[in-house]
Amino acid sequence: MKTRFLNNNTRVLSEVVDGEGKRIAQDFLERLTNGFVKHSTKYMKFVYETPFAFGERQVNSILAPALAGFAEAFLLEIPANRKNLKQGYESHGWVDIWARYRKIDFYLEVKHSFASYKSLSINKDTHGKWEEAIVQIKDCSSSLMKMYDSNGIIILPLHIITIFDGVAEGEISLSIEDGNELSLIQKNHHHSLKNLNWSSLWTVPGSLAKNAYHIRENKDIYYPGVILASNISKLRV
């Protein structure tokens, strides 16, 4: 497994083996991570809350400007036919994002869940959503189109995993800038989620994390880090 630092606060773990389009896919995810960090930071400084502390739809509000910063074009909610012969169903559905980058058509199935700073165990919601994303990209793969000048298609699950820590009202969470523990949480998810071969971790700077907490049921909820997890597969021509 290779470790790469995009900056002082963002680390990438990769087990992706070389293959057609895979280096471009890693570049795509790294640039998407950088954009995600940039626009999350902007939001947190202005609004004093964490944009990835809600759900999938709210996360798309950060992914969209991130993509706009480097993709040639992108669109949210692409129609697709989902077909699974083994399960015996065929239905109309949607793929969350299409983006064109370096002559490859990328399709992304986005999921969002949470991970507790106080536990290295992975909750059922995270397992379930990751597995659902893997199934969904397989079911729709045959119906996705590529542009006339495209070198091919790469379909990516993109699972946003928000790390949180709840403390008594008025206390400051020990999770803030705890790089060692946050890295362990990333490693655990990376090794435990089936077929995951690429992930990034943004350790939120203390000045941001301390001001962008949420208050819920007499607790202060801090969000010290966020993981972007994916599976990079081969180019489909």
Secondary structure, 3 states (H helix, E strand, C coil): CEEEEEECCEEEEECCCCCCCHHHHHHHHHHHHHHHHHHHHHHHHHHCCCCCCCCHHHHHHHHHHHHHCCCCEEEEEEEEEEEECCCCEEEEEEEEEEEEECCEEEEEEEEEEEEECCCCCCCHHHHHHHHHHHHHHHHHHHHCCCCCCCCCEEEEEEEEEEEEEEEECCCCCCCCCCHHHHHHHHHHHHHHCCCCCEEEEEECCHHHHCCCCEEECCEEEEEEEEEEEECCCCCEC
